[in-house]
Amino acid sequence: MHFKSYLEALTWLESHLDFERVAPNRQDTPSLQPIFDTLALLANPQQDYPSVHFTGTNGKGSTSTLTSALLSSTGLRVGTFTSPDLHALNERIAVNGEPIDDDSLVALVSRLADVETVSELSLTRFELLTVAALLHFSDEGVDVAVIEVGMGGTWDSTNVIDSDVEVLTNVDLDHTAVLGTTIAEIALDKVGIFRAGAIAIVATVDATVVQIARERASRLGTTLWLLDESFFLEQNDLALGGRAITVLTPYQRYEEVLVSLHGIHQGMNAATAIVAAEAFLGRALGQFVVTTTLANARMPGRMELISRRPMIVVDGAHNPAGVKALVATLDGAFHVNGERRCVLGMLTGRDIDDMVGPLVALGFAEFHCCAPLSPRAASASDVANAVRRAGGVAFEHPSGVAALAHARERSTDDDLIVVAGSLYLVGEVRGEVIHIPSRHLA
């Protein structure tokens, strides 16, 4: 099958089951076999290069992106598969930081459609994107692929790779309908990406998570690098333009490195990325690579300043742990003389009250509530009512763009507007403010 346009290829992809838009569940017994079978028909492209695999409740996208940048700075050709995207599907599949171009994406999807027709194997949208990324990296002759899981670990479609390094950023309660209702259950799912003979990095000191990681690594014969045992984040301070970190890795000590990202969590993500890159290389990155790469780091949609007068910051915090990180960052990184307002939209499947409470307690003057552009969106009224239950002032709007417009109208040049609650909302608002049109199907 040959699709004639980007729109044709995207329409075919969107015709498949999409658990990013429809709440997933695990009522059926999960299996990776259809993906393995599809990859086999494509000559197993995932075996053509080594890989680094990332999982975690929060931070895996930032950490994998930083790891890719560090490895690329050493001269390697690096493929990166991340999710979700903000404005276009192309963002998810990149080589040395450059998203896949339209023609290449159309060609890949055409090949997948042919395989589906011949094999009668029906994959989900995310599974197809995973296969597309693995195939593209083979076609492009990458030296290493950096792969972020979509959700969980054991049964995530990315868990068809035999990674050389695995990274677990942290574990918190999220996607509980699928992954489990306790930290232990979720951790058990996430350590499913560990491999025999590989290095597994655990960037949390949570005792439950560490114990589960130890047991899994011991059973498989995986080398385990633990935070505060194998590597150390000795400094993680607020600095002009981001964070100043000092990191001790198994290979080198890096002192007062500027990370041009906001939030204490980004200091931890940067430290983990350094360790992950060095675990893959088997040597120190060196001071020059670390300092120059992290000083120029960019993370669209994550504590990102997109406008001034009034200041507008967008952040993809979409679960209680993410909101706590957002609150901690706003307390120090973005000082304003005026008032703070919040444009807020969330998806269903999460405890809205748990997410709203810390934001109201932070002291936002008002909340402009809306439904993100997703079938899983919580209604503006549900979010607004949660704000009111917590003691905040809430307005309801028909869209993220309308919510932002009203917040702007009520703000002075000295005020701050924070957009949070969902990456779908962040994508909508970010596109409006910096004039990037969405390429998603309506």
CORCOR-V939937 format. One record per helix or strand. SS is the DSSP state (~ for helix, > for strand). FROM is the first residue (numbers start at 1). TO is the last residue. If there is no record, write none. Layout:
# CORCOR-V939937
ss=(SS,SS)
from=(FROM,FROM)
to=(TO,TO)
This chain:
# CORCOR-V939937
ss=(~,~,~,>,~,>,~,>,>,~,~,>,>,~,~,>,~,>,>,>,>,~,~,>,>,~,>,>,~,>,>,~,>,~,>,~)
from=(6,33,45,50,60,78,89,93,98,102,125,144,165,176,183,199,207,223,231,242,253,264,287,304,311,320,340,347,352,366,377,380,394,400,416,423)
to=(14,41,47,55,73,81,92,95,99,119,140,148,168,179,193,202,220,227,239,248,259,281,295,307,314,330,344,347,362,369,377,389,396,409,420,434)
